[in-house]
Amino acid sequence: MMAGFSREVARRIFAEELKSSNYSFRDGEDQHQYAPQYLLTPTGAKCNRVFFVGTLTEKDDIGGDTEYWRGRVVDPTGSILIYAGQYQPEAAQILANIEAPAYVAVVGKPNLYQTEDGNIIISLRAESIQQVDKATRDQWIMDTARRTSERLQVLKSVKPVSVSIDFDTADRVSSSSPVQDAQRAMEHYHTDIEHYKQMVIRALSSLRADLAESSTEVATESAVKPEAKIKQLQEAERPVAKRPRSKKSESLNGWPEQGGDEEVETYHIGRKS
């Protein structure tokens, strides 16, 4: 029944942009119930799935008879809610066993909910969750900043297009290119390019601050008074071998390597169902 619909790539999106998104549609002329559902973000990212990495700050079992877990994951630009229940058993089990706070990587589908007063609440329905380290989180920030900057460059070069009634209803959008996605995003959101440029700068600045803090800690430990240095030299001249003093590990051992040029097609962070 679902033949013909390939697994969608997972897009890297910062929380602030994700929470500012409110345009959802199905792709293509065929309005089959299994036709892919997409979210178009203000910078023109067309998302069926999202790859998000941040700090899990809290979690709760909000289910009744069955477990239904909700978690809040924070990146340098904001936070996003993630959910996992009986239809995502592996993700729900992992979320239940992780102790907050912890760095986590999440692949999930964006879900939009409109409140009675018309506000849009967006969350991620987690397909897979895994606890990761700080280096993975830092790498994700850099990769996501680069992807967002690339989309902003495309936005600068496009002009809004006249859209049809079909587009206005957000019921159907034909297959599109990144430039067309950017045009549609500009038409729908009237995207403030400078605002999202500053968002990227804040995200990268958070890494710089972390690195500076780490360097300060290391420099403080290595700053030894002259008297102490003399004593160290005297100790070194003794014939008895001394056990090397363990050094405090840095929170960030340099910058992680730059990621590849392609978006994540399938980020395997859990056992494949």
JODA-V965906 format. One record per residue. N is the residue number from 1. RES is the residue in one small letter. SS is DSSP state (H for helix, E for strand, L for the rest). D_FIRST is the distance of its C-alpha to the first C-alpha in Angstrom with 2 decimals. Layout:
n->[N,N]
res->[RES,RES]
ss->[SS,SS]
d_first->[D_FIRST,D_FIRST]
//
This chain:
n->[1,2,3,4,5,6,7,8,9,10,11,12,13,14,15,16,17,18,19,20,21,22,23,24,25,26,27,28,29,30,31,32,33,34,35,36,37,38,39,40,41,42,43,44,45,46,47,48,49,50,51,52,53,54,55,56,57,58,59,60,61,62,63,64,65,66,67,68,69,70,71,72,73,74,75,76,77,78,79,80,81,82,83,84,85,86,87,88,89,90,91,92,93,94,95,96,97,98,99,100,101,102,103,104,105,106,107,108,109,110,111,112,113,114,115,116,117,118,119,120,121,122,123,124,125,126,127,128,129,130,131,132,133,134,135,136,137,138,139,140,141,142,143,144,145,146,147,148,149,150,151,152,153,154,155,156,157,158,159,160,161,162,163,164,165,166,167,168,169,170,171,172,173,174,175,176,177,178,179,180,181,182,183,184,185,186,187,188,189,190,191,192,193,194,195,196,197,198,199,200,201,202,203,204,205,206,207,208,209,210,211,212,213,214,215,216,217,218,219,220,221,222,223,224,225,226,227,228,229,230,231,232,233,234,235,236,237,238,239,240,241,242,243,244,245,246,247,248,249,250,251,252,253,254,255,256,257,258,259,260,261,262,263,264,265,266,267,268,269,270,271,272,273]
res->[m,m,a,g,f,s,r,e,v,a,r,r,i,f,a,e,e,l,k,s,s,n,y,s,f,r,d,g,e,d,q,h,q,y,a,p,q,y,l,l,t,p,t,g,a,k,c,n,r,v,f,f,v,g,t,l,t,e,k,d,d,i,g,g,d,t,e,y,w,r,g,r,v,v,d,p,t,g,s,i,l,i,y,a,g,q,y,q,p,e,a,a,q,i,l,a,n,i,e,a,p,a,y,v,a,v,v,g,k,p,n,l,y,q,t,e,d,g,n,i,i,i,s,l,r,a,e,s,i,q,q,v,d,k,a,t,r,d,q,w,i,m,d,t,a,r,r,t,s,e,r,l,q,v,l,k,s,v,k,p,v,s,v,s,i,d,f,d,t,a,d,r,v,s,s,s,s,p,v,q,d,a,q,r,a,m,e,h,y,h,t,d,i,e,h,y,k,q,m,v,i,r,a,l,s,s,l,r,a,d,l,a,e,s,s,t,e,v,a,t,e,s,a,v,k,p,e,a,k,i,k,q,l,q,e,a,e,r,p,v,a,k,r,p,r,s,k,k,s,e,s,l,n,g,w,p,e,q,g,g,d,e,e,v,e,t,y,h,i,g,r,k,s]
ss->[L,L,L,L,L,L,L,L,L,E,E,E,L,L,H,H,H,H,H,L,L,L,E,E,E,E,E,L,L,L,L,L,L,L,L,L,E,E,E,E,L,L,L,L,L,E,E,L,E,E,E,E,E,E,E,E,E,E,E,E,E,L,L,L,L,L,L,L,E,E,E,E,E,E,E,L,L,E,E,E,E,E,E,E,L,H,H,H,H,H,H,H,H,H,H,H,H,L,L,L,L,E,E,E,E,E,E,E,E,E,E,E,E,E,L,L,L,L,L,E,E,E,E,E,E,E,E,E,E,E,E,L,L,H,H,H,H,H,H,H,H,H,H,H,H,H,H,H,H,H,H,H,H,H,H,H,L,L,L,L,L,L,L,L,H,H,H,H,H,L,L,E,E,L,L,L,L,H,H,H,H,H,H,H,H,H,H,H,H,L,L,L,H,H,H,H,H,H,H,H,H,H,H,H,H,H,H,H,H,H,H,H,H,H,H,H,H,H,H,H,H,H,L,L,L,H,H,H,H,H,H,H,H,H,H,H,H,L,L,L,L,L,L,L,L,L,L,L,L,L,L,L,L,L,L,L,L,L,L,L,L,L,L,E,L,L,L,L,L,L,L,L,L]
d_first->[0.00,3.76,5.52,8.63,9.46,12.33,14.26,16.86,20.58,22.66,25.55,29.03,30.36,33.60,33.64,35.87,33.60,30.48,32.33,33.51,30.03,28.85,26.65,22.89,20.43,16.96,16.95,16.79,17.18,13.62,13.73,10.06,9.98,8.11,10.74,13.18,16.15,19.49,23.07,25.86,29.05,32.63,33.12,30.02,27.57,23.97,22.33,18.83,20.39,24.11,26.38,29.43,32.53,35.47,37.62,36.27,39.18,38.15,35.54,35.27,33.40,32.78,30.74,32.14,31.23,28.76,29.37,28.09,29.70,30.79,32.58,34.45,34.36,37.06,37.51,40.64,39.46,38.34,35.98,32.38,30.97,28.19,26.40,24.77,24.18,22.41,18.95,20.64,22.97,24.23,25.02,26.66,28.75,29.94,30.86,32.72,34.75,35.73,39.17,39.65,40.88,38.87,37.14,33.35,30.46,27.30,23.86,22.01,20.20,22.70,22.86,25.12,27.08,29.65,32.74,34.83,37.29,34.71,34.53,31.34,30.74,28.35,27.29,24.94,22.38,23.12,20.59,23.58,27.34,30.25,33.99,35.54,39.05,40.92,40.71,36.90,37.24,39.86,37.84,34.92,37.42,38.73,35.37,34.16,37.51,37.19,33.69,34.88,38.02,36.11,34.13,37.46,38.96,36.28,36.89,40.59,40.02,37.82,38.74,36.68,34.93,34.96,31.56,30.09,29.43,25.69,26.55,29.01,26.49,24.24,21.24,20.29,21.56,20.95,20.62,24.03,26.65,28.69,31.49,29.41,28.07,31.73,32.79,30.32,31.40,35.02,34.50,32.81,34.82,38.00,37.78,41.11,41.00,44.14,42.74,39.80,42.19,44.33,41.36,40.82,44.56,44.64,41.86,43.71,47.01,45.78,45.42,48.87,50.31,48.78,50.22,53.59,53.74,52.96,55.63,58.13,57.64,58.19,61.21,62.72,62.55,64.06,66.91,69.87,73.47,76.16,77.81,74.59,74.09,77.62,76.94,73.76,75.81,78.44,75.88,74.40,77.86,78.19,77.71,75.53,71.86,69.87,66.23,64.21,63.28,59.56,58.27,56.04,52.61,51.50,48.55,47.32,48.45,48.37,45.50,42.20,41.24,39.34,35.59,33.84,33.07,29.29,27.25,25.62,22.28,21.58,24.59,24.56,26.80,25.43,23.93,20.42,18.03]
//
